[in-house]
Amino acid sequence: MAPAARRLRASVTGILLDSPVSRLGCSFATLVGLAVGVPLSSGRIRVVGDLIVCRGLPRWAFRRGGTCVGRVYLTRHNDGPRVLRHEAVHVTQWRRYGMLMPLMYFLAGSDPLTNRFEIEAGLEEGGYR
């Protein structure tokens, strides 16, 4: 890679990744997660570390056992300690990538066994193994 291209990439990476811009994106995603989770939750809403857990949601509101949107974890009843540790890693990923997270997750593929975000969060703790 040419030096100019490296500088441009470093500049863009510094602005978008793990920056105030990405944290703002995470905050926006958290508001979206709350807008979905709070009215649809039929269970108790609780805070576990940095994670806001909305439980009792209808099955159509998330994929697999649950979905992390910003700091909000949307699930029906899949909220044991191991899963919440897995989801806490997703919160860190949201903070790092902000609103790029949905696109990057999509591009990483739907198979959790090869999706780098699920691997980083821990396949066993996420219930994939």
N, C-alpha and C positions, 0 to 999 in steps of 0.2 A: 504494500500500500504506500502510495506517495506521501511525503511529509504533510502536504497541504490537506490531503484527504484524512490523514490521521488527526490533524489538529481540528478539522471540522467535526469529525466523529467524536472526539473528546469533548468538544464544546457542546454538541447536541446532547451527548450522554450526560454531561454535567448539569445541563438545564433540565432534562427530562427525567433522569433516573436518580432516585434517592435524593430528591431536592425539594425545595418548597413547592414546586409545580406538581411533582408526583404526590406529595402529601396533601395538597389541595384536591387533587383528583381522588385520593383515598377518602377524604372528607366528603366530597360530593357523592361518591359511591355509597358511603355509609348512610347518608341522608336518603338515597334511593332505597337501600336495604331496609331502613327503618320505615319508609313510606309503604313498603310492601309487607314487612314483617309484623309491625305493630297491629294494623287492622285485621290481618289474617290469622294472627296467632290465637289459638284457643288455650294455650298453655301459659305457664309463667314465663315472663321475659326476665332474664337475669344477665348480670355482667360477670364474666369470668376472666380476670386479667384485662387484656385489651379487647376481648371478644364480647360482643353483645349477642346473646343466644335467644332467638325467637323460636319457640317450639310449638307444636300442635298445628302447623300449617298444613293446608291441603296438599296432596301429593303433586298436583300440577304446578305448584309454586317453585319447585326446585328439581334438579336432576340428581340421580343416584340417591344417596342417603341424606344429602343436604347440599347447600350452596353457600359459599362465603361471598358476600358483596360488601366490599370495603371492610369494615370491622364487624359486620352483622352476619351471623350464621343463621340461615333459614333451614329448618328441619321439621320433621314430624315428631320423631322421638329418638333420633340417632345422636345423642348428646352425652355419651359417656366420657370419662376423663381422657381416654386414649384419643378419641375422635377430636375432642376439644384441643388437645395438644397439636394434632395435625392441622386443625383449622387455624390455630394461632400462627402457624408458619405461613398460611395463606394471607393472614393480616399483614405480616411482614412483607410479603410479596406485593400486596396492594400498596403499601407505603412506598416501596421501592419503585414500582412501575406506574402507579396512579391509574389513570384512565387508559393507559396502554395495556393494562393487565387483561381485560377481556379479549382483545385482539391477539395478544401474545399467547394466551391460554388456548384460544381457538387454533392458532397456527401450530401449537405443540401437539395437537391431535386429541381425539376423543378417547383413545385407549389409555387408561390411567397407568398401565404398566410401562408405557413408553413416554408418557407426558412428563416433561422435566419438572413441572411445577408440583405434580403429585409425587414424583420420586423425591424431590427435595423436602416435601412435607412429611414424607414417610409412608410408604405403601402399607405396611402392617398396621400402623396407628390409624390410617384412614380406612382400614377394613378391606383393602384390596388384595391381601394375601392371607 
